[in-house]
C-alpha cells in the first residue's frame, strides 16, 4: 500500500501520525493512505 505525503508551499511539512484511507471501489480495499496535517493551536 502506498503512502501519500502532502506538499504545501514548497515543502512536505512535518511527519504526522494521522492518516486517512483512500478506498478502491473495484475491490473494496484500501489502496493508499494520505497523511493528515497536525492541528496547530
Backbone as a printed PyTorch tensor [residue, N CA C, xyz], in Angstrom:
tensor([[[  0.8460,  -1.1620,   0.0000],
         [  0.0000,   0.0000,   0.0000],
         [  0.8990,   1.2340,   0.0000]],

        [[  0.5380,   2.2140,  -0.7900],
         [  1.3810,   3.4060,  -0.8830],
         [  0.9280,   4.4850,   0.0950]],

        [[  1.8600,   5.3350,   0.4730],
         [  1.5810,   6.4450,   1.3680],
         [  1.7360,   7.7340,   0.5840]],

        [[  0.7910,   8.6520,   0.7350],
         [  0.8050,   9.9200,   0.0170],
         [  1.0810,  11.0300,   1.0170]],

        [[  2.1980,  11.7490,   0.8330],
         [  2.5330,  12.8830,   1.6960],
         [  1.9580,  14.1550,   1.0970]],

        [[  1.5970,  15.1120,   1.9600],
         [  1.0960,  16.3840,   1.4490],
         [  2.2690,  17.3030,   1.1260]],

        [[  2.0480,  18.2120,   0.1810],
         [  3.0900,  19.1230,  -0.2870],
         [  2.4860,  20.5140,  -0.3220]],

        [[  2.8470,  21.3550,   0.6670],
         [  2.2560,  22.6820,   0.7810],
         [  3.3710,  23.7160,   0.8330]],

        [[  3.2650,  24.7590,   0.0030],
         [  4.2140,  25.8820,  -0.0360],
         [  5.6600,  25.4280,  -0.2020]],

        [[  5.8750,  24.4760,  -1.0650],
         [  7.2240,  24.0520,  -1.3870],
         [  7.8500,  23.0630,  -0.4240]],

        [[  7.1010,  22.5600,   0.5250],
         [  7.6630,  21.6090,   1.4780],
         [  6.6540,  20.5400,   1.8560]],

        [[  7.1680,  19.4520,   2.3910],
         [  6.2800,  18.3550,   2.7610],
         [  5.7430,  18.5070,   4.1690]],

        [[  6.2280,  19.4750,   4.9240],
         [  5.7450,  19.6780,   6.2820],
         [  6.3270,  18.6500,   7.2320]],

        [[  5.7320,  18.5400,   8.3860],
         [  6.2120,  17.5890,   9.3820],
         [  5.5300,  16.2520,   9.1810]],

        [[  6.1750,  15.2150,   9.6250],
         [  5.5370,  13.9100,   9.5400],
         [  4.4280,  13.8360,  10.5760]],

        [[  3.3580,  13.2060,  10.2300],
         [  2.1990,  13.1420,  11.0940],
         [  1.8600,  11.7020,  11.4180]],

        [[  1.2580,  11.5050,  12.5560],
         [  0.8110,  10.1700,  12.9450],
         [ -0.6360,   9.9590,  12.5290]],

        [[ -1.2210,  10.9490,  11.8740],
         [ -2.6170,  10.8540,  11.4420],
         [ -2.6720,  10.4780,   9.9660]],

        [[ -3.5080,   9.5170,   9.6440],
         [ -3.6610,   9.0510,   8.2720],
         [ -5.1310,   8.9380,   7.9170]],

        [[ -5.4290,   8.9620,   6.6420],
         [ -6.7520,   8.6820,   6.1350],
         [ -6.6480,   7.4770,   5.2200]],

        [[ -7.7560,   7.0310,   4.7040],
         [ -7.7630,   5.8970,   3.7840],
         [ -8.3730,   6.3100,   2.4550]],

        [[ -7.7570,   5.8830,   1.3500],
         [ -8.3270,   6.0420,   0.0180],
         [ -8.7650,   4.6600,  -0.4290]],

        [[-10.0530,   4.5140,  -0.6390],
         [-10.6190,   3.2150,  -0.9630],
         [-10.5790,   2.9450,  -2.4770]],

        [[-10.4290,   1.6990,  -2.8270],
         [-10.5090,   1.2490,  -4.2090],
         [-11.9020,   0.6660,  -4.4090]],

        [[-12.7470,   1.3170,  -5.1980],
         [-14.1250,   0.8400,  -5.3600],
         [-14.2410,  -0.4960,  -6.1100]],

        [[-13.1880,  -0.8760,  -6.8200],
         [-13.2530,  -2.1390,  -7.5610],
         [-13.2040,  -3.3550,  -6.6500]],

        [[-12.4020,  -3.2690,  -5.5860],
         [-12.2980,  -4.4340,  -4.7060],
         [-12.6830,  -4.1280,  -3.2640]],

        [[-13.0160,  -2.8750,  -2.9500],
         [-13.4500,  -2.5050,  -1.6070],
         [-12.3320,  -2.3910,  -0.5980]],

        [[-11.0950,  -2.4510,  -1.0490],
         [ -9.9510,  -2.3720,  -0.1370],
         [ -9.3190,  -0.9980,  -0.1460]],

        [[ -8.4040,  -0.7980,   0.7730],
         [ -7.6660,   0.4570,   0.8570],
         [ -6.5080,   0.4000,  -0.1310]],

        [[ -6.3630,   1.4610,  -0.9680],
         [ -5.2750,   1.4720,  -1.9460],
         [ -4.1610,   2.4310,  -1.5710]],

        [[ -4.4290,   3.4110,  -0.6990],
         [ -3.4070,   4.3700,  -0.2900],
         [ -3.8040,   4.9980,   1.0410]],

        [[ -2.7800,   5.5820,   1.7210],
         [ -3.0080,   6.2650,   2.9950],
         [ -2.3610,   7.6400,   2.9360]],

        [[ -3.1460,   8.7220,   2.7690],
         [ -2.5620,  10.0630,   2.8000],
         [ -2.3550,  10.5250,   4.2360]],

        [[ -1.2660,  11.2700,   4.4720],
         [ -1.0490,  11.8510,   5.8010],
         [ -1.9600,  13.0410,   5.9750]],

        [[ -2.3440,  13.2870,   7.2000],
         [ -3.1440,  14.4620,   7.5350],
         [ -2.2770,  15.3950,   8.3390]],

        [[ -2.4740,  16.6840,   8.1220],
         [ -1.6500,  17.6500,   8.8350],
         [ -2.0690,  17.7280,  10.2950]],

        [[ -1.1440,  18.1320,  11.1300],
         [ -1.4150,  18.2790,  12.5570],
         [ -2.1550,  19.6050,  12.7810]],

        [[ -3.0420,  19.6160,  13.7430],
         [ -3.7960,  20.8210,  14.0750],
         [ -2.9260,  21.7000,  14.9620]],

        [[ -2.7760,  22.9450,  14.5580],
         [ -1.9630,  23.8800,  15.3440],
         [ -2.8880,  24.8030,  16.1240]],

        [[ -2.5460,  25.0470,  17.3720],
         [ -3.3760,  25.9080,  18.2220],
         [ -2.9090,  27.3400,  18.1710]]])
